[in-house]
Structures are given as structure tokens and as C-alpha cells.
Amino acid sequence: MKKKIVVGISGASGMPAAWCLLRMLKEVPDVESHLVLTKAAELTIGYETEKRVEDFRALADVNYDAGEMGAAIASGSFHTDGMIIVPCSMKTIAGIAGGYTDNLLLRAADCMIKERRRLVLMVRECPFSRIHLRNMEFLAECGADIMPMMMTFYNRPESIEDMVVHVVSKALERFQIDTGRYKRWAGKKGEV
Ligand SMILES: Cc1cc2nc3c(=O)[nH]c(=O)nc-3n(C[C@H](O)[C@H](O)[C@H](O)COP(=O)(O)O)c2cc1C
């Protein structure tokens, strides 16, 4: 059976990561992606990329509107393997932490928590305020994976794309999805 992954795109900075994730999900076999974008995400896509919202939507297997509260992913009884929100804004973090589900992305995330399914939050803000940190700590206690889009250098990235691929692949690993592009640390000699 195909894995069903819900992808949420909110209005934080990081649209190239959302694009990369959707492309990777399209390339791996046996995965069905279900996409929901917030209104703010649609704006940020325009600010951060040369792509159109429809280009993002074309990469997903199933698309939903943010106001579509009767959609399948609005119910916990619709079985999925989990959800990734990339990029995840601090407003969306606050909405999930508060159980305030006034759009479909938030409702889908709320369902992940209540059904105890995997919820990966690729958060983006800098610096984090105490409010952001408190909300993220609480969501971690609820079982979500807080995976900020952090830079890594041990993989020797040569481009921004390398960095994006690395962090997105790491998030997909949480669902046992191997993109074949994740440079794993294989160990090197050295002591401290
Ligand atoms: C270009 C741009 C970049 C933004 N980057 C961030 C960000 O990195 N983190 C964040 O929390 N909000 C960011 N925002 C603000 C959010 O878009 C805003 O809070 C919005 O209400 C989030 O709504 P949503 O969570 O429903 O998508 C950004 C907005 C714009 C226009």
C-alpha cells in the first residue's frame, strides 16, 4: 500500500524547501502526497520563488484549499502516515499548540496529534521568542518532531540546494522515506 503523507505549507520563509520536498515525494515510489497551503504561503511563494502556486500544486497527488474543512484530511478517520509542515510559521505553531484549527492545515495537524501520528514541523524564525520556544516545547511534549531548517556543514554542501536537500531528506527519514540524496555521517577518526 502507498504511504500517504500530508504536506502543509505555511507562510514562513523557506519555499525552496517546500518545493524540494514535493519534488522528492514525487520521485519516490509508493508515496501519495496530500497538499494544503495557507493563504500566507501563497503570498510567500510569490516573494521567494519564480514559481506559481499552481506549479507547487502540480507536484502533489491530491490538493486541498485551506478553507476546505470537509476535506478527507480534516478527519482523523482518514488514515495517513503523518504530516510534514514546511516551512512552518510561528503563527501555525501557535495555532497547533493552542488547538485553534481555523484552517485545514491546522485541522490536519491537530488530527495528527490526536491520532498520535507523526507530525514533522520544519519551523523557521530567527531569533525565536520565548513564546515560540514555549509553543515548540509543548508540541514536542505532544509528540511532534521539531525540525528547524538548520544549516549543516559535515555533509560538505557546495550550494544552497545541497543544504536544502539535506535538511528535507532528514525530515523524510522520519517517515522511512529514503531519497538516496541524504549524506549520512559515516564516522571519521578523531578524539576530543
Ligand atoms: C517573505 C515573508 C517571510 C516570512 N517569514 C516568516 C518566518 O520565517 N517565520 C514566521 O513565523 N513567519 C514569517 N512570515 C510571516 C507569516 O507569513 C505570517 O505570520 C502569516 O500570518 C503566517 O500565516 P500561516 O501560518 O497561516 O501561513 C513571513 C512573511 C513573509 C511575507
PDBQT file of the ligand as one rigid body, heavy atoms in Angstrom, charges set to zero:
ROOT
HETATM    1  C1  LIG A 201       8.531  36.975   2.882  1.00  0.00    +0.000 C 
HETATM    2  C2  LIG A 201       7.953  36.572   4.199  1.00  0.00    +0.000 A 
HETATM    3  C3  LIG A 201       8.692  35.786   5.046  1.00  0.00    +0.000 A 
HETATM    4  C4  LIG A 201       8.181  35.390   6.282  1.00  0.00    +0.000 A 
HETATM    5  N1  LIG A 201       8.948  34.593   7.070  1.00  0.00    +0.000 NA
HETATM    6  C5  LIG A 201       8.439  34.139   8.235  1.00  0.00    +0.000 A 
HETATM    7  C6  LIG A 201       9.206  33.207   9.017  1.00  0.00    +0.000 A 
HETATM    8  O1  LIG A 201      10.305  32.802   8.673  1.00  0.00    +0.000 OA
HETATM    9  N2  LIG A 201       8.638  32.734  10.152  1.00  0.00    +0.000 N 
HETATM   10  C7  LIG A 201       7.381  33.112  10.557  1.00  0.00    +0.000 A 
HETATM   11  O2  LIG A 201       6.926  32.618  11.579  1.00  0.00    +0.000 OA
HETATM   12  N3  LIG A 201       6.645  33.994   9.831  1.00  0.00    +0.000 NA
HETATM   13  C8  LIG A 201       7.144  34.501   8.689  1.00  0.00    +0.000 A 
HETATM   14  N4  LIG A 201       6.392  35.370   7.921  1.00  0.00    +0.000 N 
HETATM   15  C9  LIG A 201       5.096  35.842   8.424  1.00  0.00    +0.000 C 
HETATM   16  C10 LIG A 201       3.963  34.880   8.155  1.00  0.00    +0.000 C 
HETATM   17  O3  LIG A 201       3.741  34.772   6.751  1.00  0.00    +0.000 OA
HETATM   18  C11 LIG A 201       2.700  35.383   8.841  1.00  0.00    +0.000 C 
HETATM   19  O4  LIG A 201       2.851  35.327  10.253  1.00  0.00    +0.000 OA
HETATM   20  C12 LIG A 201       1.467  34.639   8.445  1.00  0.00    +0.000 C 
HETATM   21  O5  LIG A 201       0.358  35.195   9.120  1.00  0.00    +0.000 OA
HETATM   22  C13 LIG A 201       1.566  33.167   8.732  1.00  0.00    +0.000 C 
HETATM   23  O6  LIG A 201       0.319  32.554   8.456  1.00  0.00    +0.000 OA
HETATM   24  P1  LIG A 201       0.164  30.992   8.282  1.00  0.00    +0.000 P 
HETATM   25  O7  LIG A 201       0.880  30.340   9.435  1.00  0.00    +0.000 OA
HETATM   26  O8  LIG A 201      -1.299  30.775   8.337  1.00  0.00    +0.000 OA
HETATM   27  O9  LIG A 201       0.745  30.610   6.977  1.00  0.00    +0.000 OA
HETATM   28  C14 LIG A 201       6.884  35.784   6.676  1.00  0.00    +0.000 A 
HETATM   29  C15 LIG A 201       6.137  36.592   5.796  1.00  0.00    +0.000 A 
HETATM   30  C16 LIG A 201       6.664  36.979   4.584  1.00  0.00    +0.000 A 
HETATM   31  C17 LIG A 201       5.831  37.830   3.688  1.00  0.00    +0.000 C 
ENDROOT
TORSDOF 0
